[in-house]
Amino acid sequence: MLRSQNNSNQINGLHHGGEPAAQFWCNPRIGDTQLAANPALISLEDVKTAEARWQRFAPLLGALFPEVRAAGGQIESALIPLRGPYPDLPEAGSAGRYWVKADHDLPVAGSIKARGGIYEMLLLAENLALEHGLLDGAQDYRVLAGQAAREVFGRYEVSVGSTGNLGLSIGIMASALGFRVTVHMSAEARQWKKDKLRAHGVNVVEHEGDYARAVAAGRRRAQDDPLSYFVDDERSMALFLGYSVAALRLQAQLAEAGVAIDDGHPLFVYLPCGVGGAPAGITAGLKLLFGTAVHCIFVEPRASACFLARLQHGDRPGISVYDVGLDNRTEADGLAVPVASELAYEQVAHLVSGVVTVEDEALYADLYRLRESDGLKIEPSAAAGFSGPRALLGTGPGRAYLQASGAAAVLSRANHIIWSTGGLFVPALEHDAFAERGHGIVAARQRAS
Ligand SMILES: *Cc1c(COP(=O)(O)O)cnc(C)c1O
């Protein structure tokens, strides 16, 4: 890939001279009517069709995974009021209310990838089942856990490239259905994620390179084999639609909590972003439901700000973080991605309010704070959302966005949702080490101030 030395390729307007604060970049193309006229954009019907598929599969999911049986086979997370105190979150009350959308706790896959990865496996299983006459008018999808179905699924190999969590969701779901599974892991992937997959009988292939290369290797190997199915994180509409269903679920949870969402009661959603599929799917769904009342903000590690780079260079599909002088070095393994998904970009380039970039230190500090004050156990990537309100409410560009969008006048009636995206399966000792590191960072900051 070409590396440009040209200054115009730098990430614009962000200055990090030694200061770890989160930065906000406002997306100038929000509301762009030309982008909004794209016939490829998903519709609310598409989201509802995806939700109907989840419902058809709920009995089967309950049968395969005891942990979701009590919930009727629903894979969903709680919406939790944030207790705090969070000394460096802008004050609750004057800035509205804070919530955590607890996808770190999503059953079966342990991360937000449950929404996309599991959904794509359900779609695959349904298509094969119809093709092979396995359902034959049966309304109860539990037949797909039976011997005949397993025999059919076992002829196919599912493969995927992953920094860890997508591999977990695909590996756990596909192997439960009887598929053979290969996961191509990029260099960032944590050892325990590989171990867990191998314990599920998954073939784990380790790659030296970054995420884009692991995906390309998987795609190439699957190409010529008709019994091979490749889950393409950079191009998959199925993943995207799976994620989008979160919007319907959140809408119901907000209604149940008595939270009004309209232009007088804006909703801010802070979404950790890797390739952009998960945050974009959720954004597309939320914008279809709430329109201008919802403001979706992506959060990326500064070194892996690929979605930001793509938004800033609308004429350069495939632009990587290396092209803009960044090195993709972050300990947020779930977000360590050099190139944004073109599908995600195309779907939301006109819907994202802005992008926040964070330093790794902030992730550990927030991971520690959340564990201490709210008892929630998240992985470093999942802490990115906490820097969202800080950058939106506490920086010049963020406040300019609030003014321009009209949200500033009604800020005390706003709701802020920090989307926490992974953590359930992190081994206890590993989490202790994360928290200890975060504690050190928080303590050093207190001494300095
Ligand atoms: C994958 C992932 C994300 C972001 O999803 P993308 O579709 O890659 O943007 C966020 N947090 C965690 C923990 C993840 O694993």
The ligand as a MOL file (V3000), in Angstrom:
LIG
                    3D

  0  0  0     0  0            999 V3000
M  V30 BEGIN CTAB
M  V30 COUNTS 15 15 0 0 0
M  V30 BEGIN ATOM
M  V30 1 C -15.3240 -5.2710 17.4640 0
M  V30 2 C -15.3970 -4.4260 18.6660 0
M  V30 3 C -15.7970 -3.0910 18.6050 0
M  V30 4 C -16.0950 -2.3350 17.3260 0
M  V30 5 O -16.7620 -3.0020 16.3090 0
M  V30 6 P -16.3490 -2.7350 14.7790 0
M  V30 7 O -17.4360 -3.3790 14.0010 0
M  V30 8 O -15.0250 -3.3820 14.5510 0
M  V30 9 O -16.2710 -1.2580 14.6010 0
M  V30 10 C -15.8590 -2.3990 19.7890 0
M  V30 11 N -15.5410 -2.9650 20.9680 0
M  V30 12 C -15.1550 -4.2530 21.0550 0
M  V30 13 C -14.8200 -4.8120 22.4020 0
M  V30 14 C -15.0750 -5.0220 19.9180 0
M  V30 15 O -14.6810 -6.2940 20.0090 0
M  V30 END ATOM
M  V30 BEGIN BOND
M  V30 1 1 1 2
M  V30 2 1 2 3
M  V30 3 2 2 14
M  V30 4 1 3 4
M  V30 5 2 3 10
M  V30 6 1 4 5
M  V30 7 1 5 6
M  V30 8 2 6 7
M  V30 9 1 6 8
M  V30 10 1 6 9
M  V30 11 1 10 11
M  V30 12 2 11 12
M  V30 13 1 12 13
M  V30 14 1 12 14
M  V30 15 1 14 15
M  V30 END BOND
M  V30 END CTAB
M  END
